[in-house]
């Protein structure tokens, strides 16, 4: 049941997208069947080359922003009137968490209404959806502002190369739709926590644990004290959590541990919560609970929170109404997970996340894509764009 009549232009785009499921699945299969772990520049850029080929064949202007270490950023632009208006940005990343060789072990496959393979929902299908929506507007026009696509390369490791690109694009954008996978319920994400990923490294002193025990200074003992203190920072009511998820240390079972390491995950709701938690973490790292130990803290990566604003709430309302008109019932969820959408929101750009096709079990061999969601999610995005009011 629709709430608003569909115009001829809207019907043209929606009908064309409805005819593209087979083509979308073929492209998803192609890009899923290329290993593209975040540190595999060759693989990540090979996936990028498939998208560049797609856009080039369809006459969409594409530029490459090269990076020496990580995959290149890919920019796409459609500007019917060559205006200086702020663009509507469709965004996503093409790297995965999986090692080289994962595709050979479990290539793309479809079983019933589900497709499987490394990164099939997180988020190669979202990128394919964005590509076909951009193609639709190139073919039929109708966007109320320029359209831009951004395909990044290292989101799974907190976007060390892509963050400045994302922030620059977002500062110049009208709004961002980030095609992370839709929730299993079909909902999108309108809020996310921020995250800081850290490593604490502890120095002690080795000694024979039987013959010279009193000379030793246990880095593992210090690590144990710090873990208890760090976990004590967690405040579920405030939405702040601290988890030490990886620990290493020691030399041998009969040696007092000369070194130890723990990796820390901090999640928080608001910037002020980050400030408070980081102050507490730094105090714990600076304190020696086992005399003679020393510790250092390194930040390995960081995501910013996606916090709702009046502008992002209006953007979501429009998207929700468009989704209703293509037969979807969608709400806005909050997620404790992090994404590049936090970077766009933090620079003041209205953002909706998880607009991609529906999927679940990301980062596991059970990751799947709901094949039946590809076309309606593409249609909802296209209709939401069509119904944005012109800023001119």
C-alpha positions as CSV (number, residue, x, y, z in Angstrom):
1,X,0.0,0.0,0.0
2,X,1.4,3.4,-1.0
3,X,1.0,6.7,0.7
4,X,1.9,8.9,-2.2
5,X,1.3,8.6,-6.0
6,X,4.3,7.7,-8.0
7,X,5.2,10.1,-10.8
8,X,6.1,9.0,-14.4
9,X,9.8,9.6,-13.7
10,X,9.7,7.7,-10.5
11,X,7.9,4.8,-12.1
12,X,10.5,4.7,-14.9
13,X,13.4,4.4,-12.5
14,X,11.6,1.9,-10.2
15,X,10.6,-0.3,-13.2
16,X,14.1,-0.3,-14.5
17,X,15.6,-1.3,-11.2
18,X,13.0,-4.1,-10.8
19,X,14.4,-5.5,-14.0
20,X,18.0,-5.5,-12.8
21,X,18.1,-8.2,-10.1
22,X,19.9,-10.8,-12.3
23,X,22.5,-8.2,-13.4
24,X,23.0,-7.1,-9.8
25,X,23.5,-10.7,-8.6
26,X,26.0,-11.3,-11.4
27,X,28.0,-8.3,-10.3
28,X,27.8,-9.3,-6.7
29,X,29.1,-12.7,-7.6
30,X,32.1,-11.2,-9.5
31,X,33.2,-8.9,-6.7
32,X,32.5,-11.3,-3.8
33,X,34.8,-13.8,-5.7
34,X,37.8,-11.5,-5.3
35,X,39.7,-11.7,-2.0
36,X,39.9,-8.1,-0.6
37,X,41.0,-8.1,3.0
38,X,41.8,-4.6,4.2
39,X,45.6,-5.1,4.0
40,X,45.4,-6.7,0.5
41,X,45.8,-3.7,-1.7
42,X,46.0,-5.7,-4.8
43,X,42.8,-7.5,-4.1
44,X,40.9,-4.4,-2.9
45,X,42.0,-2.5,-6.0
46,X,40.9,-5.5,-8.2
47,X,37.4,-5.2,-6.7
48,X,37.6,-1.4,-7.4
49,X,38.5,-2.1,-11.0
50,X,35.3,-4.0,-11.5
51,X,33.3,-1.0,-10.3
52,X,35.4,1.4,-12.4
53,X,34.6,-0.8,-15.4
54,X,30.9,-0.8,-14.6
55,X,30.8,3.0,-14.4
56,X,33.0,3.6,-17.5
57,X,30.8,1.3,-19.6
58,X,27.8,3.3,-18.6
59,X,29.3,6.7,-19.0
60,X,29.5,7.7,-15.4
61,X,32.4,10.0,-14.7
62,X,34.8,8.3,-12.4
63,X,38.1,9.4,-10.7
64,X,40.6,7.5,-8.7
65,X,42.3,8.9,-5.6
66,X,45.4,6.7,-5.2
67,X,47.0,5.5,-2.0
68,X,50.3,3.7,-1.7
69,X,49.5,1.3,1.1
70,X,45.8,0.7,1.1
71,X,43.2,0.5,-1.7
72,X,42.5,3.5,-3.8
73,X,39.4,5.6,-3.2
74,X,36.9,5.8,-6.1
75,X,34.8,8.8,-6.8
76,X,31.7,8.9,-9.1
77,X,29.8,12.1,-10.0
78,X,26.6,12.8,-11.9
79,X,25.7,16.4,-12.3
80,X,23.0,16.9,-14.9
81,X,23.2,20.7,-14.8
82,X,26.9,21.2,-14.0
83,X,25.9,23.1,-10.9
84,X,27.8,23.9,-7.7
85,X,25.1,22.4,-5.5
86,X,26.1,20.1,-2.7
87,X,25.9,16.5,-3.9
88,X,23.9,13.6,-2.4
89,X,26.5,10.9,-1.6
90,X,26.1,7.2,-1.9
91,X,28.9,5.6,0.1
92,X,30.4,2.2,1.0
93,X,33.6,0.2,1.5
94,X,34.9,-2.8,-0.5
95,X,37.3,-4.4,1.9
96,X,36.5,-7.4,4.1
97,X,37.9,-8.9,7.3
98,X,38.8,-12.2,5.6
99,X,42.3,-13.5,4.7
100,X,43.6,-14.2,1.2
101,X,42.3,-17.6,0.1
102,X,38.9,-17.3,1.7
103,X,37.2,-17.1,-1.7
104,X,38.8,-20.4,-2.8
105,X,37.4,-22.0,0.4
106,X,33.9,-20.7,0.1
107,X,33.1,-18.9,-3.1
108,X,29.8,-17.1,-3.8
109,X,26.8,-19.3,-3.9
110,X,23.0,-18.9,-3.7
111,X,20.8,-21.3,-1.7
112,X,17.1,-20.5,-1.8
113,X,16.7,-16.8,-1.1
114,X,20.1,-16.4,0.5
115,X,23.5,-15.7,-1.1
116,X,26.7,-16.5,0.7
117,X,30.4,-15.6,0.3
118,X,33.1,-13.4,1.9
119,X,31.7,-9.8,2.2
120,X,28.5,-10.6,0.4
121,X,26.5,-8.4,2.7
122,X,29.3,-6.4,4.4
123,X,29.2,-4.7,2.1
124,X,29.8,-5.7,-1.5
125,X,26.0,-6.0,-2.2
126,X,25.5,-2.5,-0.9
127,X,28.1,-1.2,-3.3
128,X,26.5,-3.0,-6.2
129,X,23.1,-1.6,-5.2
130,X,24.6,2.0,-5.1
131,X,26.2,1.4,-8.5
132,X,22.9,0.5,-10.1
133,X,21.0,3.4,-8.5
134,X,23.6,5.7,-9.9
135,X,23.2,4.1,-13.3
136,X,19.5,4.6,-13.1
137,X,19.8,8.3,-12.5
138,X,22.4,8.5,-15.3
139,X,19.9,6.9,-17.7
140,X,16.7,8.7,-16.6
141,X,17.7,11.8,-14.7
142,X,15.5,13.3,-12.0
143,X,17.9,13.8,-9.1
144,X,17.2,17.1,-7.3
145,X,20.9,17.7,-6.8
146,X,24.2,16.3,-8.1
147,X,24.8,12.7,-7.2
148,X,28.2,11.4,-6.0
149,X,29.4,7.9,-5.2
150,X,32.3,7.1,-2.9
151,X,33.9,3.6,-2.7
152,X,36.5,3.3,0.0
153,X,39.0,0.6,0.9
154,X,39.8,0.1,4.6
155,X,36.7,0.5,6.8
156,X,37.2,-2.9,8.5
157,X,40.4,-1.5,10.1
158,X,38.9,1.9,11.0
159,X,39.6,3.6,7.7
160,X,43.2,4.8,8.3
161,X,43.5,6.0,4.6
162,X,39.9,6.7,3.9
163,X,38.8,8.8,6.9
164,X,40.3,12.1,5.5
165,X,38.7,11.4,2.1
166,X,35.3,10.6,3.7
167,X,35.4,13.7,5.9
168,X,36.4,15.9,3.0
169,X,33.5,14.5,0.8
170,X,31.0,14.8,3.7
171,X,31.9,18.4,4.4
172,X,30.9,19.2,0.8
173,X,27.8,17.0,0.7
174,X,24.1,17.6,1.2
175,X,23.6,14.2,2.8
176,X,25.0,10.7,2.9
177,X,23.4,7.3,2.4
178,X,25.9,4.6,3.6
179,X,25.1,1.2,2.2
180,X,26.1,-1.0,5.1
181,X,23.8,-4.1,5.2
182,X,20.3,-3.5,6.3
183,X,19.4,-5.2,9.7
184,X,17.8,-8.7,9.6
185,X,14.5,-6.9,10.5
186,X,14.9,-4.7,7.4
187,X,15.6,-1.6,9.4
188,X,18.3,0.9,8.7
189,X,20.6,2.5,11.3
190,X,20.2,6.0,12.5
191,X,22.6,5.9,15.4
192,X,25.9,4.2,16.2
193,X,28.4,4.1,19.0
194,X,31.9,5.5,18.6
195,X,34.8,3.1,19.1
196,X,38.5,3.4,20.1
197,X,40.8,0.4,19.6
198,X,44.0,0.4,21.6
199,X,47.0,-1.7,22.7
200,X,48.6,-1.6,26.1
201,X,52.1,-2.9,26.3
202,X,53.6,-3.8,29.7
203,X,57.3,-4.2,30.6
204,X,58.3,-6.3,33.6
205,X,61.5,-8.2,34.4
206,X,62.3,-11.8,33.7
207,X,63.5,-14.2,36.4
208,X,63.6,-17.9,36.9
209,X,60.3,-18.6,38.6
210,X,61.8,-21.3,40.9
211,X,65.4,-20.3,41.5
212,X,65.2,-16.5,41.5
213,X,61.5,-15.7,41.9
214,X,62.0,-12.6,44.0
215,X,64.0,-10.8,41.3
216,X,61.2,-11.1,38.8
217,X,58.6,-8.4,38.0
218,X,55.6,-10.0,36.3
219,X,54.1,-8.1,33.4
220,X,51.3,-10.6,33.2
221,X,50.5,-9.9,36.9
222,X,50.3,-6.2,36.0
223,X,48.2,-7.0,33.0
224,X,45.7,-8.9,35.1
225,X,45.3,-5.9,37.5
226,X,44.8,-3.5,34.6
227,X,42.2,-5.7,32.9
228,X,40.1,-5.8,36.1
229,X,40.4,-2.0,36.4
230,X,39.7,-1.4,32.7
231,X,36.6,-3.5,32.7
232,X,35.4,-1.5,35.7
233,X,35.0,1.5,33.5
234,X,32.0,-0.1,31.8
235,X,28.8,1.8,32.5
236,X,25.9,0.2,30.7
237,X,23.5,2.9,31.6
238,X,25.7,5.5,29.8
239,X,26.3,3.1,27.0
240,X,30.1,3.0,27.7
241,X,31.8,-0.4,27.5
242,X,35.4,-1.5,27.8
243,X,36.6,-4.9,26.7
244,X,40.1,-6.4,26.7
245,X,39.7,-8.9,23.9
246,X,43.2,-10.1,23.2
247,X,46.0,-10.8,25.6
248,X,49.6,-12.0,25.0
249,X,52.5,-12.3,27.3
250,X,55.3,-14.2,28.9
251,X,58.3,-16.1,27.8
252,X,57.9,-19.6,29.4
253,X,56.0,-21.2,32.1
254,X,59.0,-21.2,34.4
255,X,59.9,-17.6,33.8
256,X,58.4,-14.4,35.4
257,X,56.8,-12.7,32.5
258,X,59.1,-9.9,31.1
259,X,56.4,-8.5,28.8
260,X,52.6,-8.6,28.2
261,X,50.1,-6.9,25.9
262,X,46.4,-6.4,25.9
263,X,44.1,-5.0,23.2
264,X,41.3,-2.8,24.4
265,X,38.0,-2.0,22.8
266,X,36.1,1.1,24.0
267,X,32.6,1.9,22.9
268,X,30.8,5.1,23.8
269,X,27.7,7.2,22.9
270,X,28.8,10.8,23.0
271,X,32.1,12.7,22.6
272,X,32.0,13.6,26.3
273,X,31.8,9.9,27.2
274,X,34.9,9.3,25.2
275,X,36.8,12.0,27.0
276,X,35.8,10.6,30.4
277,X,36.6,7.0,29.5
278,X,40.0,7.8,27.9
279,X,41.0,9.8,31.0
280,X,40.2,6.7,33.2
281,X,42.0,4.4,30.8
282,X,45.1,6.6,30.7
283,X,45.1,6.7,34.5
284,X,45.0,2.9,34.7
285,X,47.8,2.6,32.2
286,X,50.0,5.1,34.1
287,X,49.5,3.3,37.5
288,X,51.8,0.4,38.4
289,X,49.8,-2.2,40.4
290,X,52.9,-4.4,40.4
291,X,55.9,-2.4,41.5
292,X,58.5,-2.0,38.8
293,X,56.3,-2.4,35.8
294,X,55.9,0.2,33.1
295,X,53.1,0.5,30.5
296,X,52.4,2.4,27.3
297,X,49.1,2.9,25.4
298,X,48.7,3.1,21.6
299,X,45.6,3.9,19.7
300,X,45.3,1.4,16.8
301,X,42.2,2.8,15.2
302,X,39.0,4.8,15.9
303,X,35.5,5.4,14.8
304,X,33.3,8.4,15.7
305,X,29.6,8.0,16.8
306,X,26.7,8.5,14.5
307,X,24.4,10.7,16.5
308,X,21.0,11.8,15.3
309,X,20.3,15.5,14.5
310,X,17.1,17.2,13.3
311,X,18.5,17.2,9.8
312,X,19.3,13.5,9.9
313,X,15.9,12.8,11.4
314,X,14.2,14.6,8.4
315,X,16.4,12.6,6.0
316,X,15.3,9.4,7.7
317,X,11.6,10.4,7.6
318,X,11.8,10.9,3.8
319,X,13.6,7.6,3.3
320,X,11.1,5.8,5.5
321,X,8.2,7.2,3.5
322,X,9.9,6.2,0.2
323,X,10.4,2.7,1.6
324,X,6.8,2.5,2.5
325,X,5.8,3.3,-1.1
326,X,7.8,0.4,-2.4
327,X,6.3,-2.0,0.1
328,X,8.9,-1.9,2.9
329,X,8.2,-1.2,6.6
330,X,11.4,0.3,8.0
331,X,12.4,1.8,11.3
332,X,15.6,3.4,12.5
333,X,17.8,1.2,14.8
334,X,20.6,2.1,17.1
335,X,23.8,-0.1,16.8
336,X,26.7,-0.6,19.1
337,X,28.8,-1.4,16.0
338,X,30.9,1.3,14.3
339,X,31.0,2.4,10.7
340,X,32.3,5.2,8.4
341,X,28.9,6.9,8.8
342,X,30.2,8.2,12.1
343,X,32.8,10.2,10.2
344,X,30.3,11.8,7.9
345,X,27.9,12.6,10.8
346,X,30.7,14.1,12.9
347,X,31.4,16.8,10.3
348,X,27.7,17.8,10.3
349,X,26.5,15.9,7.3
350,X,23.0,14.3,7.7
351,X,23.5,10.6,7.4
352,X,21.6,7.3,7.3
353,X,23.5,4.1,7.6
354,X,22.6,0.5,6.6
355,X,20.6,1.4,3.5
356,X,22.1,-1.6,1.7
357,X,20.4,-4.9,1.0
358,X,19.4,-7.0,4.1
359,X,22.0,-9.4,5.5
360,X,23.4,-10.8,8.7
361,X,26.2,-12.7,10.3
362,X,28.9,-10.4,9.0
363,X,32.5,-11.3,9.6
364,X,31.7,-15.1,9.9
365,X,31.4,-18.0,7.4
366,X,27.6,-17.8,7.9
367,X,27.4,-14.3,6.5
368,X,24.4,-14.1,4.1
369,X,22.6,-11.7,1.8
370,X,18.8,-11.8,1.5
371,X,18.5,-11.9,-2.3
372,X,14.9,-10.8,-2.3
373,X,15.8,-7.5,-0.6
374,X,18.2,-6.2,-3.3
375,X,15.7,-4.6,-5.7
376,X,13.3,-3.1,-3.1
377,X,16.2,-1.6,-1.2
378,X,17.5,-0.1,-4.4
379,X,14.1,1.3,-5.2
380,X,13.6,2.8,-1.7
381,X,17.0,4.6,-2.0
382,X,16.2,5.9,-5.5
383,X,12.7,7.1,-4.5
384,X,14.1,8.8,-1.4
385,X,16.6,10.7,-3.6
386,X,14.0,11.6,-6.1
387,X,11.8,13.1,-3.4
388,X,14.5,15.2,-1.7
389,X,13.6,18.8,-2.4
390,X,15.9,20.9,-4.5
391,X,18.1,23.3,-2.6
392,X,18.0,25.9,-5.4
